[in-house]
């Protein structure tokens, strides 16, 4: 097992190729240990060079609605009325604290995610 730091895009691609080969190694084998270490190195490289932005509150709600196969009308109880749901999801109205509490329970989203600021559409 020869492991070298991932310092370039080329190193990164080589690490990914190697990970494909050893990914299903039996636990306790040298290949399994190599996969563990390589996975950590790949993760750190990706965090630095391929960061994933946290979605804004409205995008997070829309993603969860899609995952749960919900329509706007399904959030009437949490947000309050069809037009209010539409205004919120179209970024014409901000979420209130009560809406955040309700959506946290209904969609199982973090309140910390939902309280983040976002731009309204004019």
N, C-alpha and C positions, 0 to 999 in steps of 0.2 A: 504494500500500500504506500504509494507516494502521493502526498497531498501538498499542493502548492497554493499560495494565496491567489485569489481572483483579483487581478489588478487591471484587467483590460476587458474589452468586449470579446476579444478572441478567447481569453481565459474563461470567460463566462459561458460562451457557447460550448467550449470543450467540457466544462464542468457539467452542463446540461446533458451533453451526449453521454458522458460517463454515468451520470445519474440514471439515464434510461437503461443502461446495461445492468446496473447493480440494484435498481429500485426494489425488486422483489427478492432480494437476498434473504436467506434464512437468518432469523435472529440468533445472535451469538457468533456469527461468522465474521471473519475480517471484512468481508464485503458489506455486511450489515453495519459494522462500525464505520467504515468508510462512507457509506450512504448517510449515516447520521451526521458526520462531520461536514460532508459535502453539502448536505441540505441546509445546515446552519450558515455556511459560507455563501451559498446561493441566495438564501433569504436576506442576509445582510447586504449583499450586492444589489439585490432588487429593491430593497428599502431605500438605498442611496440613489440609485440611478433610474428606477422605475417606480417612483412613489405613486400610491393610489390615493387620490383625494377622497375625503369623506363627503358623501353627498349632502347637499343642503337639505333642510327639513322637508321641503315640498317634494324634492326628488326622492328622498327616503320613503316618504308616504306612498308615492306612486310606485316605487319598486316593490314595496311590501304589498300594496294592493294587487299588483300583477302576480306576485308569488302566491297570494291567497285567493286569486281569481275573484277579486272584489270589483264592483263598479262604484261610481260616485254615489249612487243612491244608497249603497250599503253603509256609507259613513254619515248619513243624515242624523242619526241619534248622537254621534260623537261630536259633530261639528254644528249641526242645527239648520235644517232646511236644505232643499236641493240647491237653491240659488247661493246660499252661503257656502256649501261644499264647492260649488263651481268657482265662486270668487276666490276661495282659499287655494284651490288646486291650480287656478289660472294666475295666481300671484297678484290678485287685485285686493286682497285683504290678508292681514297678518293673522297668524294663529294666536289665540288667547291662551291664558294659563289653563282655563277650564278645558279648552279643546285639546291642549297638550296632555293634560291628565287623562282625558277620555281616549285619545289616540294611543297613548302609552299602553293602556290596558287592552284596547281592542286589537292593536296591531303588534303588540309586544315589541315596541321600539323604546330605546333609551330616551328618557326625558332630556338628558344632556344633548342628544342629537337634535331633538325637536326644538330646543330653546335657542339654537344658533340663529343668528340674524341672516336675512336674505333680502334681496331686492324685490320691490313690488314693480309691476308693470304699469306704466302710466297710460 
